[in-house]
Amino acid sequence: MKYLLQLLLLLLTTPIYSQAVIPGLSHEGLSPELRGAVLFNELNCASCHAVDREKLHLPSKSKVHLQEITSTLDPSYIEAFLKDPSKLKPGTTMPRVLTSQRLKKSPGVTVDQAAKALTHYLRSLNNNPFERQVPNKAAVKKGRELFHSIGCVACHAPKDAAGKTIEIKGSVPQENLEAKFSVNSLAAFIENPLHSRPSGRMPSLSLSPNEAFQIANYLLQNTKIEKKGTFTPNAELVTLGQKLFDQLDCTSCHVTDSKKQSTKTIAKFPAAEDLNTLKGCLGPQNGNEPQYTLSANQRKDLEAFLSQRDKSFKTEDQILASLASHNCLTCHSRGKVGGMPLKRTHYFTSLDENMGETGRLPPPLTGVGAKLQPKWLARTVEFGQSLRPYMSLRMPQFGKTTHHLPPLLATVDKVEKVDFPAPPKGRNDQRALRDMGRKLVGDQGLSCISCHTFRSESAGGMKAIDIVEKTTERLNKDWFYHYMLHPPSFRPETIMPQFFEDGKSTLDSVADGDPKVQLHAIWYYLSEGRNVGAPRGLRREPMEIVVKDEAIILRRSAQNTGKRGINVGYPSQIHLTFDAESISMDQIWTGQFIDPGGVWRGQGSGRTRIMSRNMVRLGKGPSFAQLKDSNSIWPEESSRDLGIRFKGYELDKKRRPKFLYRVRDVEVSDYLIDSQKTLSETKKVKQFERSLRLKSPQPQSLYFRVALNKDIQSTQAHEITLEKRLKIRAFLKTSRGKALEKPQAIPILTQKSEGSSQAIIKLDLSSKETEFVLQYEMEEAQK
């Protein structure tokens, strides 16, 4: 009863703000004791209260370098934040340290005065001028793409098209960024966050200066420029601020000079073993101690940790605690703990769609200590090295605070040792083993090169990890053997085929199908590195689909087009791809049609290749949109979000397709007829006449994007030229359901935006059929 009354008093006297957010603790499977240990460390309790590090099993959290971080912040934000951190930044782990009780050692100094004095002191450490910049609109768009793809939304909440936060449990808050940073100062911080915050809780994503600038512009897109006088530290306030900084024990969590780490003793504070969750910082907020905003469950977790602090955590618990501290469990799973929440997964994509889920989502960490060699694992977590260039998500750099992880992982994660054959000594034996490995990797063996790249070259449509680059430097050989025997047991969602059934190779013509001998040969061959001879089948002769009297359609992923690409070859030797996902024609070329080898050799998983260099891109994205006016920005949403639906196609007698789709309530048929015009004995022009018929149930206006390209020239009001090769003209053929006596030219409006140009036309639809025609002319490809 006494405990309940104390707890009720505690809740009633605690400000109603968001609890401190430790994102790694939002996952199921962590014990209360473990969560409490992580909380104890992340709240920097160990900076004041002595604790047996061997029992906590977490390295101390590095102190924030204030002379670096405060130079990037608006002085008015620093002052407001110091008054009440949780009010300005909900979820912060910074406690409220300025209270009238804690300022008794400085008679007459109010909370407001203390915050001002501390601000002047902190800004005097590195008095760079703070100036805001107007956000760059072009950079905002690029920044949004980066923010939602490279990994920012693994920790922070994503945002919708309007910039509104999409709440996801465990997200690190980003409130009041406009009040806190300028574009330049935020860009400097996110480019190298470890410089001022070496603890690695905000890791580096290896951003280039330009990428950091783009993301900063996106996050600060709503910044309003207000004229303020230049901030100049007041000498008297600086002196008072420095005095308060020492009196309030700020050096427990911060340093003012990164080259001179604090040696301040913590002997005056109770040791961790003497703490009580109902007293001190964790007890009722009486103003004598720093005030943390913790939930009732967080306090219970801390109590669970403190009540068993005489016990040691198992090694696996130590690993999980460290992974939770660095929020690794949001991207990776280990055993049954962690893994990316469904609400975040769709933001991460692969540059190789054939790789499926394994090509866009991080691998599990289960058994990673047995999988990766210690040096490789250490470089991965500390420096963010990665061998997955097809993945948009980047491996973060956590810095030196993760140096303890690789040894722990190697201690716990084990696979059965394998007794491999002895390495060959004689040259002939070495050559024979190397040749065996070469055969197995090539198209006469296990055909590893059909999916994996080899010295950056790809034989198939898939471009999985380069197997010759770092395989024997990265993987442990014993793990490699067991994984190859049965890949799904290590990663159930893997697309890696199983070559060894019941301990026997599917290729029994090599070494009698002995998996040890075969895998030993592959390992030996790959260990030669980049100088090893290429396997058979790496370089293949191209295939060609030849178009004769009828059109040919191949529905497969196409070069520069997505998984729902429709390749159409026409007898007149002018061809196109139509993207059934974005529902638009996105490229035209003349000459040879396509090489289907990437599809046919890769079991349907690859992509086709356009065989002509005389190709012009018309741009990706939906072709139709409803705009306020011709100056409006073309929507970023997908065709599906805009209410555009593909309904298939019909074929004419020459098997030319008529594409059918719907733009909200407007039915569209899209039909192209090919032809050829001879200009001279050496010059021929290939042509398309594209007829688009629209049936609308009511009068309305629609805009059609003719092209999106870096090089669009307007040659006449109704004519444009792309890349000085492709001419496009627009005509209205039918209006209000009646054919016009003579096609009427439709103006094509050109707009420049973000390094590209776009050409659009406005269509005024009646409640009857409207037909407009686009004429495409392109000179024949030179042989």
Stockholm file with secondary structure:
# STOCKHOLM 1.0

chainA/1-783         MKYLLQLLLLLLTTPIYSQAVIPGLSHEGLSPELRGAVLFNELNCASCHAVDREKLHLPSKSKVHLQEITSTLDPSYIEAFLKDPSKLKPGTTMPRVLTSQRLKKSPGVTVDQAAKALTHYLRSLNNNPFERQVPNKAAVKKGRELFHSIGCVACHAPKDAAGKTIEIKGSVPQENLEAKFSVNSLAAFIENPLHSRPSGRMPSLSLSPNEAFQIANYLLQNTKIEKKGTFTPNAELVTLGQKLFDQLDCTSCHVTDSKKQSTKTIAKFPAAEDLNTLKGCLGPQNGNEPQYTLSANQRKDLEAFLSQRDKSFKTEDQILASLASHNCLTCHSRGKVGGMPLKRTHYFTSLDENMGETGRLPPPLTGVGAKLQPKWLARTVEFGQSLRPYMSLRMPQFGKTTHHLPPLLATVDKVEKVDFPAPPKGRNDQRALRDMGRKLVGDQGLSCISCHTFRSESAGGMKAIDIVEKTTERLNKDWFYHYMLHPPSFRPETIMPQFFEDGKSTLDSVADGDPKVQLHAIWYYLSEGRNVGAPRGLRREPMEIVVKDEAIILRRSAQNTGKRGINVGYPSQIHLTFDAESISMDQIWTGQFIDPGGVWRGQGSGRTRIMSRNMVRLGKGPSFAQLKDSNSIWPEESSRDLGIRFKGYELDKKRRPKFLYRVRDVEVSDYLIDSQKTLSETKKVKQFERSLRLKSPQPQSLYFRVALNKDIQSTQAHEITLEKRLKIRAFLKTSRGKALEKPQAIPILTQKSEGSSQAIIKLDLSSKETEFVLQYEMEEAQK
#=GR chainA/1-783 SS CHHHHHHHHHHHHSCCCCCCCCGGGGSTTCCHHHHHHHHHHHTTGGGTSCCCHHHHCSCCCCCEEHHHHGGGBCHHHHHHHHHCHHHHSTTCSCCBCCCTTTTTTSTTCCHHHHHHHHHHHHHHTTCCCCCCCCCCHHHHHHHHHHHTTSSHHHHBCCBCTTSCBCCCTTCBCCTTHHHHBCHHHHHHHHHSGGGTCTTSSSCBCCCCHHHHHHHHHHHTTTCCCCCCCCCCCCHHHHHHHHHHHHHTTGGGTEESCTTSCCCCCCTTSCCGGGCCTTSGGGSCCCSSSCBCCCCHHHHHHHHHHHHTTTSCCCHHHHHHHHHHHTTGGGTCEETTEECCCHHHHTTCCBSCGGGGGGGTSCCCCTTHHHHBCHHHHHHHHHHCCCSCTTBSSCCCBCGGGGTTHHHHHHHHCCCCCCCCCCCCCSHHHHHHHHHHHHHHHSTTTTCGGGTBCBTTBCSSSCCBCCHHHHHHHHBCHHHHHHHHHCGGGTCTTCCCCCCEETTEESCTTSGGGCHHHHHHHHHHHHTTGGGSCCCTTSSCCCCCBCCCSSCEEEESCBTTSCTTEEEEECTTSEEEEEETTTTEEEEEEESSCEECHHHHTTTTCSCBEECCSCEEECCSSCSEECCSSTTSCCCCSCTTTTTEEEEEEEECTTCCEEEEEEETTEEEEEEEEEEEEECSSSCEEEEEEEEEEEECSSCEEEEEEEEEESCEEEEETTEEEETTTEEEEEEEEEETTEEEEEEEECCCEEEEETTEEEEEEEEEECSSEEEEEEEEEEECCCC
#=GC SS_cons         CHHHHHHHHHHHHSCCCCCCCCGGGGSTTCCHHHHHHHHHHHTTGGGTSCCCHHHHCSCCCCCEEHHHHGGGBCHHHHHHHHHCHHHHSTTCSCCBCCCTTTTTTSTTCCHHHHHHHHHHHHHHTTCCCCCCCCCCHHHHHHHHHHHTTSSHHHHBCCBCTTSCBCCCTTCBCCTTHHHHBCHHHHHHHHHSGGGTCTTSSSCBCCCCHHHHHHHHHHHTTTCCCCCCCCCCCCHHHHHHHHHHHHHTTGGGTEESCTTSCCCCCCTTSCCGGGCCTTSGGGSCCCSSSCBCCCCHHHHHHHHHHHHTTTSCCCHHHHHHHHHHHTTGGGTCEETTEECCCHHHHTTCCBSCGGGGGGGTSCCCCTTHHHHBCHHHHHHHHHHCCCSCTTBSSCCCBCGGGGTTHHHHHHHHCCCCCCCCCCCCCSHHHHHHHHHHHHHHHSTTTTCGGGTBCBTTBCSSSCCBCCHHHHHHHHBCHHHHHHHHHCGGGTCTTCCCCCCEETTEESCTTSGGGCHHHHHHHHHHHHTTGGGSCCCTTSSCCCCCBCCCSSCEEEESCBTTSCTTEEEEECTTSEEEEEETTTTEEEEEEESSCEECHHHHTTTTCSCBEECCSCEEECCSSCSEECCSSTTSCCCCSCTTTTTEEEEEEEECTTCCEEEEEEETTEEEEEEEEEEEEECSSSCEEEEEEEEEEEECSSCEEEEEEEEEESCEEEEETTEEEETTTEEEEEEEEEETTEEEEEEEECCCEEEEETTEEEEEEEEEECSSEEEEEEEEEEECCCC
//
